[in-house]
Amino acid sequence: MNEKPSFAKRLLHSTLALDFKHQRIDVEAVPLTCPGLPQAFHLARIAVVADVHLPDQVVSIPRLLRLLQMQRLDAIFLPGDLTNSYTDFDQKGLYALARELTKIAPCFAVPGNHEQRLGREPTYRRILEACGVHYMSDSYADWHKDGATLRLFGMGEKKPMPLDVTGQPAIVLAHRPEYLADYAHAGWDIVICGHAHGGHVRVGGASLFSPDQGFFPAYTHGVYEKGGTRMIVSRGLGNSSIPWRVNNPPHLPILILSAKQA
């Protein structure tokens, strides 16, 4: 059912959201060694654009796009929540953002919880695909580079399960970081997540609160390992249910893939 956000939620965001449009963006290089990676993808650079939460983005979209254009990117991963279900559905803003992102590099996306709420996911998918984004929801998409192919997977709503991958790393976009144990149990090699918003308020590097993890969450920023699984969590680029970010600037991880140990 396609519903509108409640008046209370809209009022909360119109009165409490802080204008950080000129706040700095924390660009973080994240090197990832990937056994089995096709040589054509060695040193490939991937931007993780997570949790923009249009129209509550913390930085201006033009500034974000300029920064992305400077990164010499080979791909852009969009692990969900480009929109915000606590406000009106910013379809025009989503279309404009996706159209510009695909001009920079091939884009691969999954839905987040904000797209899956209120019946928005079909429209979200339609807009992204119309702009040329490779959309995945319990499915896969092939990334082609210099004559080689790397298969990427995207989690939607199904429970994590082993993937049919032969001779390549299992790389998955999967919005929620709180399921790390499930990702490891499924045998996924690399998982790219958002959702935690960096814990909103960070004190001494520790996080205060995260959706679905509660107070003092375990997975909010950086690289986490369990078994043979590595999970990369972006702090995201916008605001959501808690419209403040303290000691928690917008985050743009740049994954740098390596086919061998550095």
Contacts in CASP RR format, 6 or more apart in sequence:
PFRMAT RR
TARGET T0000
AUTHOR 0000-0000-0000
METHOD contacts of the structure
MODEL  1
MNEKPSFAKRLLHSTLALDFKHQRIDVEAVPLTCPGLPQAFHLARIAVVA
DVHLPDQVVSIPRLLRLLQMQRLDAIFLPGDLTNSYTDFDQKGLYALARE
LTKIAPCFAVPGNHEQRLGREPTYRRILEACGVHYMSDSYADWHKDGATL
RLFGMGEKKPMPLDVTGQPAIVLAHRPEYLADYAHAGWDIVICGHAHGGH
VRVGGASLFSPDQGFFPAYTHGVYEKGGTRMIVSRGLGNSSIPWRVNNPP
HLPILILSAKQA
1 118 0 8 1.000
1 119 0 8 1.000
2 118 0 8 1.000
2 119 0 8 1.000
2 120 0 8 1.000
3 118 0 8 1.000
3 119 0 8 1.000
4 88 0 8 1.000
4 118 0 8 1.000
5 85 0 8 1.000
5 86 0 8 1.000
5 87 0 8 1.000
5 88 0 8 1.000
5 118 0 8 1.000
9 86 0 8 1.000
9 87 0 8 1.000
10 86 0 8 1.000
10 87 0 8 1.000
10 88 0 8 1.000
12 86 0 8 1.000
12 243 0 8 1.000
13 56 0 8 1.000
13 84 0 8 1.000
13 86 0 8 1.000
13 87 0 8 1.000
13 239 0 8 1.000
13 243 0 8 1.000
16 243 0 8 1.000
16 244 0 8 1.000
17 56 0 8 1.000
17 239 0 8 1.000
17 243 0 8 1.000
18 239 0 8 1.000
18 243 0 8 1.000
18 244 0 8 1.000
20 58 0 8 1.000
20 59 0 8 1.000
20 245 0 8 1.000
20 250 0 8 1.000
21 57 0 8 1.000
21 58 0 8 1.000
21 59 0 8 1.000
21 60 0 8 1.000
21 63 0 8 1.000
22 59 0 8 1.000
22 60 0 8 1.000
23 58 0 8 1.000
23 59 0 8 1.000
23 249 0 8 1.000
23 250 0 8 1.000
24 249 0 8 1.000
24 250 0 8 1.000
25 59 0 8 1.000
25 63 0 8 1.000
25 64 0 8 1.000
25 67 0 8 1.000
25 237 0 8 1.000
25 249 0 8 1.000
25 250 0 8 1.000
25 251 0 8 1.000
25 252 0 8 1.000
26 235 0 8 1.000
26 249 0 8 1.000
26 250 0 8 1.000
26 251 0 8 1.000
26 252 0 8 1.000
27 67 0 8 1.000
27 71 0 8 1.000
27 252 0 8 1.000
27 254 0 8 1.000
28 222 0 8 1.000
28 251 0 8 1.000
28 252 0 8 1.000
28 253 0 8 1.000
28 254 0 8 1.000
29 254 0 8 1.000
29 256 0 8 1.000
30 222 0 8 1.000
30 223 0 8 1.000
30 232 0 8 1.000
30 253 0 8 1.000
30 254 0 8 1.000
30 255 0 8 1.000
30 256 0 8 1.000
31 256 0 8 1.000
31 258 0 8 1.000
31 262 0 8 1.000
32 190 0 8 1.000
32 230 0 8 1.000
32 232 0 8 1.000
32 255 0 8 1.000
32 256 0 8 1.000
32 257 0 8 1.000
32 258 0 8 1.000
33 258 0 8 1.000
33 259 0 8 1.000
33 260 0 8 1.000
33 261 0 8 1.000
33 262 0 8 1.000
34 41 0 8 1.000
34 169 0 8 1.000
34 171 0 8 1.000
34 189 0 8 1.000
34 190 0 8 1.000
34 257 0 8 1.000
34 258 0 8 1.000
34 259 0 8 1.000
35 169 0 8 1.000
36 167 0 8 1.000
36 168 0 8 1.000
36 169 0 8 1.000
36 259 0 8 1.000
37 150 0 8 1.000
37 168 0 8 1.000
37 169 0 8 1.000
37 257 0 8 1.000
37 258 0 8 1.000
37 259 0 8 1.000
38 148 0 8 1.000
38 149 0 8 1.000
38 150 0 8 1.000
38 168 0 8 1.000
38 259 0 8 1.000
39 148 0 8 1.000
39 259 0 8 1.000
40 145 0 8 1.000
40 146 0 8 1.000
40 147 0 8 1.000
40 148 0 8 1.000
41 74 0 8 1.000
41 143 0 8 1.000
41 145 0 8 1.000
41 148 0 8 1.000
41 150 0 8 1.000
41 257 0 8 1.000
41 259 0 8 1.000
42 257 0 8 1.000
42 258 0 8 1.000
42 259 0 8 1.000
42 260 0 8 1.000
43 256 0 8 1.000
43 257 0 8 1.000
43 258 0 8 1.000
44 74 0 8 1.000
44 75 0 8 1.000
44 145 0 8 1.000
44 256 0 8 1.000
44 257 0 8 1.000
45 71 0 8 1.000
45 72 0 8 1.000
45 73 0 8 1.000
45 74 0 8 1.000
45 75 0 8 1.000
45 254 0 8 1.000
45 255 0 8 1.000
45 256 0 8 1.000
46 73 0 8 1.000
46 74 0 8 1.000
46 75 0 8 1.000
46 76 0 8 1.000
46 77 0 8 1.000
46 254 0 8 1.000
46 255 0 8 1.000
46 256 0 8 1.000
46 257 0 8 1.000
47 68 0 8 1.000
47 71 0 8 1.000
47 73 0 8 1.000
47 75 0 8 1.000
47 76 0 8 1.000
47 77 0 8 1.000
47 105 0 8 1.000
47 252 0 8 1.000
47 253 0 8 1.000
47 254 0 8 1.000
47 255 0 8 1.000
48 76 0 8 1.000
48 77 0 8 1.000
48 79 0 8 1.000
48 192 0 8 1.000
48 194 0 8 1.000
48 232 0 8 1.000
48 234 0 8 1.000
48 252 0 8 1.000
48 253 0 8 1.000
48 254 0 8 1.000
48 255 0 8 1.000
49 64 0 8 1.000
49 68 0 8 1.000
49 76 0 8 1.000
49 77 0 8 1.000
49 78 0 8 1.000
49 82 0 8 1.000
49 101 0 8 1.000
49 237 0 8 1.000
49 252 0 8 1.000
50 78 0 8 1.000
50 79 0 8 1.000
50 80 0 8 1.000
50 81 0 8 1.000
50 193 0 8 1.000
50 194 0 8 1.000
50 195 0 8 1.000
50 234 0 8 1.000
50 236 0 8 1.000
50 237 0 8 1.000
50 251 0 8 1.000
51 80 0 8 1.000
51 81 0 8 1.000
51 82 0 8 1.000
51 194 0 8 1.000
51 195 0 8 1.000
51 197 0 8 1.000
51 234 0 8 1.000
51 236 0 8 1.000
51 237 0 8 1.000
51 238 0 8 1.000
51 240 0 8 1.000
52 81 0 8 1.000
52 82 0 8 1.000
52 83 0 8 1.000
52 97 0 8 1.000
52 236 0 8 1.000
52 237 0 8 1.000
52 238 0 8 1.000
53 81 0 8 1.000
53 82 0 8 1.000
53 83 0 8 1.000
53 84 0 8 1.000
53 114 0 8 1.000
53 237 0 8 1.000
53 238 0 8 1.000
53 239 0 8 1.000
53 240 0 8 1.000
54 82 0 8 1.000
54 83 0 8 1.000
54 84 0 8 1.000
54 90 0 8 1.000
54 93 0 8 1.000
54 94 0 8 1.000
54 97 0 8 1.000
55 84 0 8 1.000
55 87 0 8 1.000
55 88 0 8 1.000
55 90 0 8 1.000
55 93 0 8 1.000
56 84 0 8 1.000
56 86 0 8 1.000
56 87 0 8 1.000
56 238 0 8 1.000
56 239 0 8 1.000
56 240 0 8 1.000
56 243 0 8 1.000
57 64 0 8 1.000
57 237 0 8 1.000
57 238 0 8 1.000
57 239 0 8 1.000
58 237 0 8 1.000
58 238 0 8 1.000
58 239 0 8 1.000
58 245 0 8 1.000
58 250 0 8 1.000
59 237 0 8 1.000
59 238 0 8 1.000
59 250 0 8 1.000
61 93 0 8 1.000
61 96 0 8 1.000
61 97 0 8 1.000
61 100 0 8 1.000
64 237 0 8 1.000
64 252 0 8 1.000
65 100 0 8 1.000
65 101 0 8 1.000
65 104 0 8 1.000
67 252 0 8 1.000
68 76 0 8 1.000
68 101 0 8 1.000
68 104 0 8 1.000
68 252 0 8 1.000
69 104 0 8 1.000
71 254 0 8 1.000
73 104 0 8 1.000
73 105 0 8 1.000
73 254 0 8 1.000
74 105 0 8 1.000
74 106 0 8 1.000
74 145 0 8 1.000
75 105 0 8 1.000
75 106 0 8 1.000
75 107 0 8 1.000
75 108 0 8 1.000
75 143 0 8 1.000
76 101 0 8 1.000
76 104 0 8 1.000
76 105 0 8 1.000
76 106 0 8 1.000
76 107 0 8 1.000
76 108 0 8 1.000
77 107 0 8 1.000
77 108 0 8 1.000
77 109 0 8 1.000
77 173 0 8 1.000
77 192 0 8 1.000
77 255 0 8 1.000
78 101 0 8 1.000
78 107 0 8 1.000
78 108 0 8 1.000
78 109 0 8 1.000
78 110 0 8 1.000
78 128 0 8 1.000
78 133 0 8 1.000
78 173 0 8 1.000
79 109 0 8 1.000
79 110 0 8 1.000
79 112 0 8 1.000
79 173 0 8 1.000
79 174 0 8 1.000
79 175 0 8 1.000
79 192 0 8 1.000
79 193 0 8 1.000
79 194 0 8 1.000
79 234 0 8 1.000
80 109 0 8 1.000
80 110 0 8 1.000
80 111 0 8 1.000
80 112 0 8 1.000
80 114 0 8 1.000
80 115 0 8 1.000
80 173 0 8 1.000
80 175 0 8 1.000
80 194 0 8 1.000
80 195 0 8 1.000
81 112 0 8 1.000
81 113 0 8 1.000
81 114 0 8 1.000
81 115 0 8 1.000
81 175 0 8 1.000
81 194 0 8 1.000
81 195 0 8 1.000
81 240 0 8 1.000
82 94 0 8 1.000
82 97 0 8 1.000
82 98 0 8 1.000
82 109 0 8 1.000
82 115 0 8 1.000
82 124 0 8 1.000
83 89 0 8 1.000
83 90 0 8 1.000
83 94 0 8 1.000
83 114 0 8 1.000
83 115 0 8 1.000
83 120 0 8 1.000
83 124 0 8 1.000
84 90 0 8 1.000
84 114 0 8 1.000
84 239 0 8 1.000
84 240 0 8 1.000
85 114 0 8 1.000
85 115 0 8 1.000
85 117 0 8 1.000
85 118 0 8 1.000
85 120 0 8 1.000
86 114 0 8 1.000
86 240 0 8 1.000
86 241 0 8 1.000
89 118 0 8 1.000
89 120 0 8 1.000
89 123 0 8 1.000
91 123 0 8 1.000
91 127 0 8 1.000
94 124 0 8 1.000
94 127 0 8 1.000
94 128 0 8 1.000
95 127 0 8 1.000
95 130 0 8 1.000
95 131 0 8 1.000
98 107 0 8 1.000
98 127 0 8 1.000
98 128 0 8 1.000
98 131 0 8 1.000
98 132 0 8 1.000
98 133 0 8 1.000
99 131 0 8 1.000
101 107 0 8 1.000
101 131 0 8 1.000
101 133 0 8 1.000
102 131 0 8 1.000
102 132 0 8 1.000
102 133 0 8 1.000
106 134 0 8 1.000
106 143 0 8 1.000
107 128 0 8 1.000
107 132 0 8 1.000
107 133 0 8 1.000
107 134 0 8 1.000
108 133 0 8 1.000
108 134 0 8 1.000
108 136 0 8 1.000
108 141 0 8 1.000
108 143 0 8 1.000
108 152 0 8 1.000
108 173 0 8 1.000
109 128 0 8 1.000
109 133 0 8 1.000
109 134 0 8 1.000
109 135 0 8 1.000
109 136 0 8 1.000
109 173 0 8 1.000
110 135 0 8 1.000
110 136 0 8 1.000
110 137 0 8 1.000
110 154 0 8 1.000
110 155 0 8 1.000
110 156 0 8 1.000
110 173 0 8 1.000
110 174 0 8 1.000
110 175 0 8 1.000
111 121 0 8 1.000
111 124 0 8 1.000
111 125 0 8 1.000
111 137 0 8 1.000
111 156 0 8 1.000
111 175 0 8 1.000
112 156 0 8 1.000
112 175 0 8 1.000
112 195 0 8 1.000
113 175 0 8 1.000
113 176 0 8 1.000
113 195 0 8 1.000
113 211 0 8 1.000
114 120 0 8 1.000
114 240 0 8 1.000
115 121 0 8 1.000
115 124 0 8 1.000
116 156 0 8 1.000
116 157 0 8 1.000
121 137 0 8 1.000
125 135 0 8 1.000
125 137 0 8 1.000
128 135 0 8 1.000
129 135 0 8 1.000
134 141 0 8 1.000
134 143 0 8 1.000
134 152 0 8 1.000
135 141 0 8 1.000
136 152 0 8 1.000
136 153 0 8 1.000
136 154 0 8 1.000
136 156 0 8 1.000
136 173 0 8 1.000
137 154 0 8 1.000
137 155 0 8 1.000
137 156 0 8 1.000
137 157 0 8 1.000
138 154 0 8 1.000
138 155 0 8 1.000
138 156 0 8 1.000
138 157 0 8 1.000
138 158 0 8 1.000
139 153 0 8 1.000
139 154 0 8 1.000
140 151 0 8 1.000
140 152 0 8 1.000
140 153 0 8 1.000
140 154 0 8 1.000
141 151 0 8 1.000
141 152 0 8 1.000
141 154 0 8 1.000
142 149 0 8 1.000
142 150 0 8 1.000
142 151 0 8 1.000
142 152 0 8 1.000
143 149 0 8 1.000
143 150 0 8 1.000
143 151 0 8 1.000
143 152 0 8 1.000
150 168 0 8 1.000
150 171 0 8 1.000
151 165 0 8 1.000
151 168 0 8 1.000
152 171 0 8 1.000
152 172 0 8 1.000
152 173 0 8 1.000
153 163 0 8 1.000
153 170 0 8 1.000
153 171 0 8 1.000
153 172 0 8 1.000
153 173 0 8 1.000
153 188 0 8 1.000
154 172 0 8 1.000
154 173 0 8 1.000
154 174 0 8 1.000
155 172 0 8 1.000
155 173 0 8 1.000
155 174 0 8 1.000
155 175 0 8 1.000
156 174 0 8 1.000
156 175 0 8 1.000
159 182 0 8 1.000
160 174 0 8 1.000
160 179 0 8 1.000
160 182 0 8 1.000
160 183 0 8 1.000
160 185 0 8 1.000
160 186 0 8 1.000
160 188 0 8 1.000
161 186 0 8 1.000
162 186 0 8 1.000
162 187 0 8 1.000
163 170 0 8 1.000
163 172 0 8 1.000
163 186 0 8 1.000
163 187 0 8 1.000
163 188 0 8 1.000
169 189 0 8 1.000
169 190 0 8 1.000
170 187 0 8 1.000
170 188 0 8 1.000
170 189 0 8 1.000
170 190 0 8 1.000
171 189 0 8 1.000
171 190 0 8 1.000
171 192 0 8 1.000
172 183 0 8 1.000
172 188 0 8 1.000
172 190 0 8 1.000
172 191 0 8 1.000
172 192 0 8 1.000
173 191 0 8 1.000
173 192 0 8 1.000
174 183 0 8 1.000
174 188 0 8 1.000
174 191 0 8 1.000
174 192 0 8 1.000
174 193 0 8 1.000
175 193 0 8 1.000
175 194 0 8 1.000
175 195 0 8 1.000
176 193 0 8 1.000
176 194 0 8 1.000
176 195 0 8 1.000
176 212 0 8 1.000
177 193 0 8 1.000
177 194 0 8 1.000
177 195 0 8 1.000
177 196 0 8 1.000
177 213 0 8 1.000
177 219 0 8 1.000
177 220 0 8 1.000
177 224 0 8 1.000
177 231 0 8 1.000
177 233 0 8 1.000
178 195 0 8 1.000
178 196 0 8 1.000
178 212 0 8 1.000
178 213 0 8 1.000
178 217 0 8 1.000
178 218 0 8 1.000
178 219 0 8 1.000
180 191 0 8 1.000
180 219 0 8 1.000
180 224 0 8 1.000
180 226 0 8 1.000
180 229 0 8 1.000
180 231 0 8 1.000
181 226 0 8 1.000
183 191 0 8 1.000
183 226 0 8 1.000
183 229 0 8 1.000
183 231 0 8 1.000
184 226 0 8 1.000
184 227 0 8 1.000
184 228 0 8 1.000
184 229 0 8 1.000
187 228 0 8 1.000
187 229 0 8 1.000
188 229 0 8 1.000
189 228 0 8 1.000
189 229 0 8 1.000
189 230 0 8 1.000
190 229 0 8 1.000
190 230 0 8 1.000
190 231 0 8 1.000
190 232 0 8 1.000
191 229 0 8 1.000
191 230 0 8 1.000
191 231 0 8 1.000
191 232 0 8 1.000
192 231 0 8 1.000
192 232 0 8 1.000
192 234 0 8 1.000
192 255 0 8 1.000
193 219 0 8 1.000
193 231 0 8 1.000
193 232 0 8 1.000
193 233 0 8 1.000
193 234 0 8 1.000
194 233 0 8 1.000
194 234 0 8 1.000
194 235 0 8 1.000
194 236 0 8 1.000
195 210 0 8 1.000
195 211 0 8 1.000
195 212 0 8 1.000
196 207 0 8 1.000
196 210 0 8 1.000
196 211 0 8 1.000
196 213 0 8 1.000
196 217 0 8 1.000
196 219 0 8 1.000
196 220 0 8 1.000
196 221 0 8 1.000
196 233 0 8 1.000
196 235 0 8 1.000
197 210 0 8 1.000
197 211 0 8 1.000
197 220 0 8 1.000
197 235 0 8 1.000
197 236 0 8 1.000
197 238 0 8 1.000
197 239 0 8 1.000
197 240 0 8 1.000
197 242 0 8 1.000
197 245 0 8 1.000
197 248 0 8 1.000
198 207 0 8 1.000
198 210 0 8 1.000
198 220 0 8 1.000
198 221 0 8 1.000
198 233 0 8 1.000
198 235 0 8 1.000
198 236 0 8 1.000
198 248 0 8 1.000
198 251 0 8 1.000
199 207 0 8 1.000
199 208 0 8 1.000
199 209 0 8 1.000
199 210 0 8 1.000
199 217 0 8 1.000
199 220 0 8 1.000
199 221 0 8 1.000
199 235 0 8 1.000
199 248 0 8 1.000
200 207 0 8 1.000
200 208 0 8 1.000
200 209 0 8 1.000
200 210 0 8 1.000
200 242 0 8 1.000
200 244 0 8 1.000
200 245 0 8 1.000
200 246 0 8 1.000
200 248 0 8 1.000
201 207 0 8 1.000
201 208 0 8 1.000
201 209 0 8 1.000
201 244 0 8 1.000
201 245 0 8 1.000
201 246 0 8 1.000
201 247 0 8 1.000
201 248 0 8 1.000
202 208 0 8 1.000
202 246 0 8 1.000
202 247 0 8 1.000
202 248 0 8 1.000
203 247 0 8 1.000
204 247 0 8 1.000
205 247 0 8 1.000
206 216 0 8 1.000
207 216 0 8 1.000
207 217 0 8 1.000
207 220 0 8 1.000
207 221 0 8 1.000
208 215 0 8 1.000
208 216 0 8 1.000
209 215 0 8 1.000
209 216 0 8 1.000
209 217 0 8 1.000
209 242 0 8 1.000
210 217 0 8 1.000
210 219 0 8 1.000
210 220 0 8 1.000
211 240 0 8 1.000
211 241 0 8 1.000
213 219 0 8 1.000
213 220 0 8 1.000
219 231 0 8 1.000
219 233 0 8 1.000
220 233 0 8 1.000
220 235 0 8 1.000
221 233 0 8 1.000
221 234 0 8 1.000
221 235 0 8 1.000
221 251 0 8 1.000
222 232 0 8 1.000
222 233 0 8 1.000
222 253 0 8 1.000
223 230 0 8 1.000
223 231 0 8 1.000
223 232 0 8 1.000
223 233 0 8 1.000
224 230 0 8 1.000
224 231 0 8 1.000
224 233 0 8 1.000
225 231 0 8 1.000
232 253 0 8 1.000
232 255 0 8 1.000
234 251 0 8 1.000
234 252 0 8 1.000
234 253 0 8 1.000
235 248 0 8 1.000
235 249 0 8 1.000
235 250 0 8 1.000
235 251 0 8 1.000
236 250 0 8 1.000
236 251 0 8 1.000
237 250 0 8 1.000
237 251 0 8 1.000
237 252 0 8 1.000
238 245 0 8 1.000
238 250 0 8 1.000
239 245 0 8 1.000
END
